[in-house]
Amino acid sequence: MSDKKIAVIGGGIAGASIALYLSEIGLKIDLFEKGTSLVNGPPICHLHAGGNLYREIPDEQCVTLLEESIEALRLYPDSIDYRPTVIAIPKHDPGQPLDLLPRLTLLQNEYQKLIDKDSGNKVLGEVNEYYRLVELEELEHLATLEEQEVPTTADQWLIPFAKHTDLSLLKFPVVLVQEFGWNVFRLGATAALSLEKNSNCQIHLNSKVTKLTQQSEKWQLNYTEDSVEGEYEFDYVINAAGFRTGEIDDLAGFHRDRLVEFKAAYVTHWEGTGGFWPEVIFHGTRGTPQGMAQFTPYPGNLVQLHGMTEDITLFKDGLVENTENSSQPQLDAKFLRKIDKGWLEQEITARGQLSIDFLSQYIPAFKNASVAGKPLFGAQQIPGDDSTLRTAGISFEGNHYARCEIVKASSVLTCADALTEKLAELGFVDKQKVGARLFPITDSINDEAITQRSEVYTQERGYPIALAYRNIKQEEVSYV
């Protein structure tokens, strides 16, 4: 076992997963997190297995997202909500449904290649069922059928969509694709339970890094933990500080251009229609009044909503870039107040209702939904100056400093592999462990323990406890 000591700064999805990966292969890790628990950042609800939500990104990024999502699902299977996604093109949108077909076919072929490489990658169902085109006539027939409390076939998943969506607003065909949900509370619970069980990792919560000083091939790290000052020496520093990555770069004396974007998703309550829904995406042009609408169902009649307009998920002046004098883009004070102190009640009500109104244009019965509490929200860092970038990973400064800047959570393992390869070059870890993907401690965490910790996280963070649960587990779905 290596005697090298590594600091990971930031306990979000990136930092917690990096710490988990490295500690599982025997490296000594200290994880510093400013907050009271791990993985508490921007809202995630979707695995993005192929990037079909984002028409504007190139196919290359979509292929990367598919591979990374499969890797992430295999690491965190108990955080996945195993239900498909419907993608629909409204008539007001300039896009055409069949424009999606070349990408879907590409992803289907790439999925087969990944299975051929490793049969364990077969986690999104049968290859020939990765996507399905559904015409209006078929949906009209499905609308006459009874909804199933627990759908077990593709047809059964489509019934509530067919019954309750205003099909006259859509172009056809629509697409049913095996893109699953991802529960951020269960993801955080899995990572925390694994790290707490691993003697190679020391977790420092309520800890803010205040100074970084490089001394030859060592780093001196100063921090405050529960208002008590401390100091450690490390052989390597990994900056995984999320939207505050630039602050750590500034402390370390490195400069990098990046963007930061503040976003929110809204938690609503809807008595629904008698059966589990798939996730539903209504495509739209980002940032316009008819941006993409995203309907994500949870247990307990909860639905998480995104509307890619400046009145709902996006915010005017919510996307900022850094300056020449600092690597850290500066969000407006109103956004930092939300992050550090919370939302005002009138903000929650107003934007939450706008999200309900936005979705109910497509699902009329949804107008009876109500706001169920504060939004899921946070700021997301994007390396460089391309706001459409959805795949990003590791970058290095010298031999003893790295930054992990993921845009989508599924990128963490690609990031960890590249980092481990670098550490192997330095002699910190055996080269045979690069890409080995063995997680015995993480695999030993059971579903019940994850659920219990997820319940704690939802309550500590002020969210409905039902967000700790999944509608459908993997073993309950016959076609997965």
C-alpha positions as CSV (number, residue, x, y, z in Angstrom):
1,M,0.0,0.0,0.0
2,S,1.3,3.4,-0.9
3,D,2.3,5.8,1.9
4,K,1.5,8.8,-0.2
5,K,-1.2,11.2,1.1
6,I,-3.7,12.8,-1.3
7,A,-6.1,15.6,-0.6
8,V,-9.4,15.8,-2.4
9,I,-11.0,19.2,-2.1
10,G,-14.8,19.2,-2.5
11,G,-17.2,16.5,-1.5
12,G,-19.7,16.8,-4.4
13,I,-20.3,14.1,-6.9
14,A,-16.9,14.5,-8.4
15,G,-14.9,14.7,-5.2
16,A,-16.8,12.0,-3.4
17,S,-16.5,9.6,-6.3
18,I,-12.8,10.3,-6.8
19,A,-12.1,9.7,-3.1
20,L,-14.1,6.5,-3.3
21,Y,-12.2,5.3,-6.4
22,L,-8.8,6.1,-5.0
23,S,-9.4,4.8,-1.5
24,E,-10.8,1.5,-2.9
25,I,-7.4,0.9,-4.7
26,G,-5.5,1.5,-1.4
27,L,-4.5,5.2,-1.6
28,K,-4.7,7.3,1.5
29,I,-7.2,10.1,1.0
30,D,-8.3,13.1,3.0
31,L,-11.6,14.5,1.7
32,F,-12.5,18.1,2.5
33,E,-16.1,19.3,2.2
34,K,-17.3,22.7,3.1
35,G,-20.9,21.5,3.8
36,T,-22.4,19.2,6.4
37,S,-22.8,16.2,4.1
38,L,-21.5,14.8,0.8
39,V,-23.0,15.3,-2.7
40,N,-25.1,18.3,-2.1
41,G,-24.9,20.4,-5.3
42,P,-26.6,21.1,-8.6
43,P,-29.8,19.1,-9.3
44,I,-29.3,15.8,-11.1
45,C,-32.2,13.5,-12.0
46,H,-31.1,11.8,-15.2
47,L,-28.4,9.4,-16.2
48,H,-27.9,11.1,-19.6
49,A,-27.0,7.8,-21.2
50,G,-26.4,9.1,-24.7
51,G,-27.2,12.8,-24.2
52,N,-30.5,12.6,-26.1
53,L,-31.7,15.6,-24.0
54,Y,-29.2,17.8,-25.8
55,R,-29.7,18.1,-29.5
56,E,-27.1,20.9,-29.6
57,I,-24.1,18.8,-28.6
58,P,-22.1,16.8,-31.1
59,D,-22.4,13.1,-31.5
60,E,-18.9,12.6,-30.1
61,Q,-20.1,13.9,-26.7
62,C,-23.2,11.7,-26.9
63,V,-21.1,8.6,-27.4
64,T,-18.9,9.6,-24.4
65,L,-22.0,10.2,-22.3
66,L,-23.3,6.7,-23.1
67,E,-20.1,5.0,-22.1
68,E,-19.7,7.1,-19.0
69,S,-23.3,6.6,-17.9
70,I,-23.0,2.8,-18.2
71,E,-19.9,3.0,-16.0
72,A,-21.6,5.2,-13.4
73,L,-24.7,2.9,-13.3
74,R,-22.5,-0.1,-12.6
75,L,-20.8,1.8,-9.8
76,Y,-24.0,3.2,-8.2
77,P,-26.8,0.7,-9.2
78,D,-28.8,1.4,-6.1
79,S,-29.1,5.1,-7.0
80,I,-30.7,4.5,-10.4
81,D,-34.5,4.7,-11.1
82,Y,-35.0,2.1,-13.7
83,R,-37.6,3.7,-16.0
84,P,-37.4,4.9,-19.6
85,T,-37.7,8.4,-21.0
86,V,-40.1,9.7,-23.7
87,I,-38.7,12.3,-26.0
88,A,-41.3,14.4,-27.8
89,I,-41.0,17.3,-30.3
90,P,-43.7,20.0,-29.9
91,K,-45.2,21.4,-33.1
92,H,-43.8,24.9,-32.2
93,D,-40.2,23.5,-32.2
94,P,-38.2,23.8,-35.4
95,G,-36.8,20.3,-35.0
96,Q,-38.2,17.2,-36.6
97,P,-38.5,13.8,-34.8
98,L,-36.6,11.8,-37.5
99,D,-33.7,14.2,-37.0
100,L,-33.0,12.2,-33.8
101,L,-32.8,8.9,-35.7
102,P,-29.1,9.0,-36.9
103,R,-28.0,9.7,-33.3
104,L,-30.2,7.1,-31.8
105,T,-28.9,4.5,-34.3
106,L,-25.3,5.5,-33.6
107,L,-25.8,5.1,-29.8
108,Q,-27.5,1.8,-30.3
109,N,-24.5,0.5,-32.2
110,E,-22.1,2.0,-29.7
111,Y,-24.1,0.2,-26.9
112,Q,-23.6,-3.1,-28.7
113,K,-19.8,-2.4,-29.0
114,L,-19.7,-1.8,-25.3
115,I,-21.5,-5.1,-24.5
116,D,-19.1,-6.9,-26.9
117,K,-16.2,-5.5,-25.0
118,D,-17.7,-6.4,-21.6
119,S,-21.0,-8.2,-21.1
120,G,-21.3,-6.4,-17.7
121,N,-22.1,-3.3,-19.7
122,K,-25.5,-4.7,-20.6
123,V,-27.4,-2.5,-18.2
124,L,-29.7,-0.5,-20.4
125,G,-31.8,-3.5,-21.6
126,E,-31.6,-5.3,-24.9
127,V,-29.7,-3.5,-27.6
128,N,-32.6,-3.7,-30.0
129,E,-34.8,-2.1,-27.4
130,Y,-32.5,0.8,-26.6
131,Y,-35.0,3.1,-28.4
132,R,-38.4,2.8,-30.1
133,L,-40.3,5.1,-32.4
134,V,-43.9,5.5,-31.5
135,E,-46.5,6.8,-34.0
136,L,-49.7,8.7,-33.1
137,E,-51.9,5.8,-34.0
138,E,-50.1,3.6,-31.5
139,L,-50.4,6.2,-28.7
140,E,-54.1,6.6,-29.5
141,H,-54.6,2.9,-29.0
142,L,-52.5,2.9,-25.8
143,A,-54.6,5.7,-24.4
144,T,-57.6,3.3,-24.3
145,L,-55.8,0.9,-22.0
146,E,-55.7,0.8,-18.2
147,E,-52.6,2.2,-16.5
148,Q,-50.5,-0.2,-14.6
149,E,-49.4,0.5,-11.0
150,V,-46.0,-1.0,-11.8
151,P,-45.3,-1.1,-15.6
152,T,-43.3,-4.0,-16.8
153,T,-43.3,-3.5,-20.6
154,A,-42.6,-0.6,-22.9
155,D,-46.3,-0.4,-23.8
156,Q,-47.3,-0.1,-20.2
157,W,-44.8,2.7,-19.6
158,L,-46.3,4.6,-22.5
159,I,-50.0,4.4,-21.3
160,P,-50.0,7.4,-18.9
161,F,-48.2,9.5,-21.4
162,A,-50.6,8.5,-24.2
163,K,-53.6,9.1,-22.0
164,H,-52.8,12.5,-20.4
165,T,-50.5,14.3,-22.9
166,D,-52.1,16.7,-25.4
167,L,-51.0,14.7,-28.4
168,S,-52.3,17.4,-30.8
169,L,-49.4,19.6,-29.7
170,L,-46.7,17.1,-30.9
171,K,-44.9,15.9,-34.0
172,F,-44.6,12.2,-34.6
173,P,-43.1,9.8,-34.0
174,V,-42.1,10.3,-30.4
175,V,-39.2,8.3,-29.0
176,L,-39.0,5.9,-26.0
177,V,-35.4,5.5,-25.0
178,Q,-33.7,3.6,-22.2
179,E,-32.3,6.6,-20.4
180,F,-32.9,6.1,-16.7
181,G,-33.3,8.4,-13.7
182,W,-30.5,9.1,-11.2
183,N,-31.3,9.9,-7.6
184,V,-28.8,12.4,-6.1
185,F,-29.7,11.6,-2.5
186,R,-29.1,7.9,-3.0
187,L,-25.9,8.6,-4.9
188,G,-24.6,10.7,-2.0
189,A,-25.7,8.1,0.5
190,T,-23.8,5.3,-1.4
191,A,-20.6,7.3,-1.6
192,A,-20.7,8.4,2.0
193,L,-21.4,4.9,3.4
194,S,-18.6,3.5,1.3
195,L,-16.1,6.2,2.4
196,E,-17.1,5.9,6.0
197,K,-16.4,2.1,5.9
198,N,-13.0,2.6,4.2
199,S,-10.1,3.1,6.6
200,N,-8.1,4.6,3.7
201,C,-10.3,7.7,3.7
202,Q,-10.7,10.5,6.3
203,I,-13.7,12.7,5.7
204,H,-13.6,16.3,6.9
205,L,-17.0,17.9,6.9
206,N,-17.7,21.6,7.7
207,S,-14.2,22.1,6.4
208,K,-13.0,25.0,4.3
209,V,-9.6,25.1,2.7
210,T,-8.0,28.5,3.3
211,K,-4.5,28.2,2.0
212,L,-2.4,26.0,-0.4
213,T,1.3,26.3,-0.5
214,Q,3.5,24.2,-2.8
215,Q,6.8,23.2,-1.3
216,S,8.9,21.2,-3.8
217,E,6.9,18.1,-4.4
218,K,4.6,18.6,-1.4
219,W,1.6,20.7,-0.7
220,Q,0.8,22.4,2.6
221,L,-2.9,22.7,3.1
222,N,-4.5,25.0,5.7
223,Y,-8.2,24.6,6.6
224,T,-10.8,25.4,9.2
225,E,-13.0,22.5,10.4
226,D,-15.9,23.5,12.7
227,S,-14.1,26.9,13.2
228,V,-10.9,25.1,14.3
229,E,-7.8,25.7,12.2
230,G,-5.7,22.8,11.0
231,E,-2.8,22.1,8.7
232,Y,-1.7,19.0,6.8
233,E,1.0,18.1,4.3
234,F,0.0,16.2,1.2
235,D,1.9,14.6,-1.8
236,Y,-0.9,15.4,-4.2
237,V,-3.9,17.8,-4.3
238,I,-7.1,17.1,-6.3
239,N,-9.3,20.1,-6.8
240,A,-12.9,18.9,-7.1
241,A,-14.6,21.9,-5.6
242,G,-17.5,22.2,-8.0
243,F,-18.5,25.7,-9.0
244,R,-15.9,27.0,-6.5
245,T,-13.1,25.1,-8.4
246,G,-11.7,28.5,-9.4
247,E,-11.3,29.6,-5.8
248,I,-9.0,26.6,-5.1
249,D,-7.1,27.3,-8.4
250,D,-6.5,30.9,-7.1
251,L,-5.2,29.6,-3.8
252,A,-2.9,27.2,-5.6
253,G,-1.7,29.9,-8.0
254,F,-3.1,28.4,-11.2
255,H,-5.2,30.1,-13.8
256,R,-7.9,28.5,-16.0
257,D,-10.8,29.9,-17.9
258,R,-14.2,28.6,-17.0
259,L,-17.9,29.4,-16.8
260,V,-20.3,28.9,-13.9
261,E,-24.0,28.6,-14.4
262,F,-26.7,28.7,-11.7
263,K,-29.7,26.4,-12.3
264,A,-32.7,25.1,-10.4
265,A,-35.3,22.3,-10.7
266,Y,-38.6,22.4,-8.9
267,V,-40.2,19.8,-6.6
268,T,-44.0,19.5,-7.1
269,H,-46.8,17.3,-5.8
270,W,-49.3,15.8,-8.2
271,E,-51.8,13.1,-7.4
272,G,-51.1,11.9,-10.8
273,T,-53.1,9.4,-12.9
274,G,-52.9,6.0,-11.2
275,G,-49.7,4.6,-12.5
276,F,-45.9,5.2,-12.7
277,W,-44.9,7.6,-15.5
278,P,-41.8,7.5,-17.6
279,E,-39.6,10.6,-17.6
280,V,-40.8,12.9,-20.3
281,I,-38.8,15.4,-22.3
282,F,-40.5,18.0,-24.6
283,H,-37.7,19.4,-26.7
284,G,-37.3,23.2,-27.1
285,T,-34.7,25.8,-27.8
286,R,-32.7,26.5,-24.7
287,G,-33.1,29.9,-23.1
288,T,-36.2,30.9,-25.1
289,P,-39.8,31.0,-23.7
290,Q,-40.3,27.6,-25.2
291,G,-37.2,25.9,-23.9
292,M,-37.0,22.2,-23.1
293,A,-39.5,20.9,-20.5
294,Q,-38.5,17.9,-18.3
295,F,-41.0,15.9,-16.2
296,T,-39.3,13.6,-13.8
297,P,-41.5,11.4,-11.6
298,Y,-40.7,10.2,-8.0
299,P,-42.5,8.2,-5.4
300,G,-45.1,9.8,-3.2
301,N,-46.7,11.7,-6.1
302,L,-43.7,14.0,-6.4
303,V,-42.5,15.3,-9.8
304,Q,-39.3,17.2,-10.4
305,L,-39.5,19.8,-13.1
306,H,-37.1,21.5,-15.4
307,G,-38.0,24.3,-17.8
308,M,-35.1,25.6,-19.8
309,T,-36.2,29.2,-19.8
310,E,-34.9,32.2,-17.8
311,D,-38.1,32.1,-15.7
312,I,-37.7,28.5,-14.5
313,T,-34.5,26.5,-14.6
314,L,-32.2,29.1,-16.1
315,F,-31.7,32.6,-14.7
316,K,-31.0,36.0,-16.3
317,D,-27.3,36.7,-15.6
318,G,-27.0,33.2,-14.2
319,L,-24.2,32.2,-16.6
320,V,-20.9,34.0,-15.8
321,E,-17.2,33.7,-16.9
322,N,-14.0,34.3,-15.0
323,T,-11.7,37.3,-15.4
324,E,-8.0,37.6,-16.2
325,N,-7.3,38.2,-12.5
326,S,-9.1,35.1,-11.1
327,S,-10.0,31.6,-12.2
328,Q,-13.3,31.9,-10.3
329,P,-16.3,33.3,-12.1
330,Q,-18.3,35.6,-9.8
331,L,-22.0,34.8,-9.5
332,D,-24.3,37.7,-8.6
333,A,-25.0,38.1,-4.9
334,K,-28.6,37.0,-5.3
335,F,-27.4,33.5,-6.4
336,L,-24.8,33.2,-3.7
337,R,-27.5,34.1,-1.2
338,K,-29.7,31.2,-2.5
339,I,-26.7,28.8,-2.3
340,D,-25.4,29.9,1.1
341,K,-28.6,31.0,3.0
342,G,-31.6,29.6,1.1
343,W,-34.5,30.8,-1.0
344,L,-37.2,33.3,-0.1
345,E,-40.6,31.7,0.2
346,Q,-42.0,34.0,-2.5
347,E,-39.3,32.9,-4.9
348,I,-40.1,29.2,-4.3
349,T,-43.8,29.7,-4.9
350,A,-43.4,32.0,-7.9
351,R,-40.9,29.9,-9.9
352,G,-42.4,26.6,-8.8
353,Q,-45.8,27.7,-10.1
354,L,-44.2,28.8,-13.4
355,S,-42.7,25.3,-13.8
356,I,-46.2,23.8,-13.2
357,D,-47.8,26.1,-15.8
358,F,-45.0,25.3,-18.2
359,L,-45.5,21.5,-18.0
360,S,-49.3,21.7,-18.0
361,Q,-49.3,23.1,-21.5
362,Y,-48.4,19.6,-22.6
363,I,-50.0,17.6,-19.8
364,P,-53.2,19.5,-19.0
365,A,-54.1,17.6,-15.9
366,F,-50.8,18.7,-14.4
367,K,-52.3,22.1,-13.8
368,N,-53.6,20.7,-10.5
369,A,-50.1,20.1,-9.2
370,S,-48.7,22.2,-6.3
371,V,-45.3,23.3,-5.2
372,A,-43.9,20.8,-2.7
373,G,-41.0,22.7,-1.2
374,K,-37.7,24.4,-2.0
375,P,-36.1,23.7,-5.4
376,L,-33.2,21.4,-6.0
377,F,-30.5,23.9,-7.1
378,G,-26.9,24.8,-7.4
379,A,-24.2,26.1,-9.7
380,Q,-22.3,24.1,-12.3
381,Q,-18.8,24.8,-13.5
382,I,-18.0,24.4,-17.2
383,P,-14.3,24.4,-18.3
384,G,-13.4,26.8,-21.1
385,D,-15.8,29.1,-22.8
386,D,-18.3,26.7,-24.5
387,S,-21.6,26.8,-22.6
388,T,-22.9,23.8,-24.5
389,L,-20.1,21.5,-23.3
390,R,-21.5,18.4,-21.5
391,T,-18.4,16.1,-21.3
392,A,-15.4,17.2,-19.3
393,G,-12.9,15.6,-16.9
394,I,-9.5,15.9,-15.5
395,S,-6.8,18.5,-16.1
396,F,-3.3,18.8,-14.6
397,E,-0.9,21.5,-13.4
398,G,2.6,20.1,-13.0
399,N,3.0,16.7,-11.4
400,H,1.2,17.1,-8.1
401,Y,-2.1,19.0,-8.8
402,A,-5.2,18.0,-10.7
403,R,-8.6,19.4,-11.1
404,C,-11.7,17.3,-11.8
405,E,-14.4,19.5,-13.5
406,I,-17.3,17.3,-14.6
407,V,-20.3,18.8,-16.2
408,K,-22.4,15.6,-16.1
409,A,-22.1,13.4,-13.1
410,S,-21.6,10.3,-15.2
411,S,-18.1,11.6,-16.2
412,V,-16.6,10.9,-12.8
413,L,-15.1,7.4,-13.6
414,T,-13.5,8.6,-16.8
415,C,-12.0,11.4,-14.7
416,A,-10.8,8.9,-12.1
417,D,-9.2,6.6,-14.6
418,A,-7.1,9.5,-16.1
419,L,-6.1,10.6,-12.6
420,T,-5.1,7.1,-11.6
421,E,-3.0,6.8,-14.7
422,K,-1.2,10.0,-13.7
423,L,-0.7,8.7,-10.2
424,A,0.7,5.5,-11.5
425,E,3.3,7.4,-13.6
426,L,4.4,9.1,-10.3
427,G,4.7,5.7,-8.6
428,F,1.8,6.4,-6.2
429,V,-0.1,3.3,-7.3
430,D,0.5,0.1,-9.2
431,K,-0.1,0.5,-13.0
432,Q,-2.2,-2.7,-12.9
433,K,-4.9,-0.8,-10.9
434,V,-5.5,1.8,-13.6
435,G,-9.0,1.2,-14.9
436,A,-9.4,-2.0,-12.8
437,R,-12.8,-0.8,-11.6
438,L,-13.0,-3.0,-8.5
439,F,-15.1,-1.6,-5.7
440,P,-15.5,-4.3,-3.0
441,I,-16.4,-1.9,-0.2
442,T,-18.9,0.1,-2.3
443,D,-20.5,-3.2,-3.6
444,S,-21.0,-4.3,0.0
445,I,-23.3,-1.4,0.8
446,N,-26.9,-2.7,0.8
447,D,-30.0,-1.1,-0.5
448,E,-31.6,-0.7,2.9
449,A,-28.6,1.2,4.3
450,I,-28.6,3.5,1.2
451,T,-32.3,4.1,1.7
452,Q,-31.9,5.0,5.4
453,R,-29.1,7.4,4.7
454,S,-31.0,8.9,1.9
455,E,-33.9,9.6,4.2
456,V,-31.6,11.4,6.5
457,Y,-30.2,13.5,3.7
458,T,-33.6,14.6,2.4
459,Q,-34.8,15.6,5.9
460,E,-31.5,17.4,6.8
461,R,-31.7,19.4,3.5
462,G,-35.4,20.2,3.9
463,Y,-36.8,18.1,1.1
464,P,-39.8,15.6,1.1
465,I,-38.6,12.2,2.3
466,A,-40.1,10.5,-0.8
467,L,-37.2,11.8,-2.8
468,A,-35.0,9.3,-1.0
469,Y,-36.9,6.4,-2.8
470,R,-37.0,4.9,-6.3
471,N,-40.2,4.1,-8.2
472,I,-38.6,1.0,-9.8
473,K,-35.7,-1.1,-8.8
474,Q,-33.6,-3.0,-11.4
475,E,-34.9,-6.4,-10.3
476,E,-38.5,-5.2,-10.8
477,V,-38.2,-4.5,-14.5
478,S,-38.4,-7.5,-16.8
479,Y,-36.8,-5.9,-19.8
480,V,-33.7,-4.5,-18.1
